Amino acid sequence: MISILEAHYGHIVERLLKCWGSPAEFSDLFDDLFFDTRATHRSGWPDDVLAELQFLQKLHELAYDTNAEAVVEEVADDIKWV
């Protein structure tokens, strides 16, 4: 079973894996994924993919961020599986 993100955006999963465990690199990647710095007028992420990306971001913060205590909140697994 794979997630929607894996099924439709495998190249993004590859990028996530390369920086997993590095708070600075992970943050930079998320900035790139969410903020259009190339003036390409991105249309945004589908809701289910956005939910999965946000879940992974929270999970990474809880696991690797030195300020994790500041972001601790209930993390719901809203990933859609295919």
N, C-alpha and C positions, 0 to 999 in steps of 0.2 A: 504494500500500500504506500502511495506517495502523496505528498501534499499538493495543493493547487500551485503553490510557488514552484515546487520541483517540476511539476508537470508542464507548466507554461513558461517558466522563467528560470530554466536550469542554469543559464549563464550568471544569474544573480546569486544563486546558491553557491556556485563556484567562487564568486567574489567574497561571499560571506565566510566561506570555509577558510579562505586564505588569510583573513584578518581576525578570525575567531580567537579570542584570548588576549587580544591587544585592544584595550579600551580606546586609545587614541586613533588607531587605524580603523576600528569599527565605527567610531563616531564620524570620522572623515567619510567613510563609505556611506553611512546613512545621510550625511549632509548631501552627498552626491546623488543619492537615490531620491531624496525628497525636495531638494532645491535646484531649480533649473538655472545653472550658471552658464549654460551655452546658448541661451536665448533661442531654444528650439521649440518653445511653447509645448512642453509635455502636457499630455492630457490627464495625467495622474494615474493612480493605481486602481484596479477594480477593488471593491470593498473587501472581498474575501482575501485578496492578496495583501492589501493594506493591513488588515487585522493580523495576518500571519507575520508580516514584517514587524509590526508593533510588538507582537508577542515575543519574537526573537530578540528584539532590541531590549525589552524588559528582562528577559531571561539572561542575556549577556550582561546587563548591568548588575543583576543580582549575583551572578557568578564571578565577575571579574572587576567590577568598579570598586575602587577603594572607598567610595562614598555610598555603597550599596544600602547602608542603613537608612539613608535619607530617601531612598526610592522604594523601600520595601512596602509593598501593597499586595493585595491578592491578585495573582496573575492567572487569568482564566485561559484555558486552552481553547481558543476559538478557531483553530486550524480546520479547514475543510479538507477532508481526505477524499481521494479518488481511487 
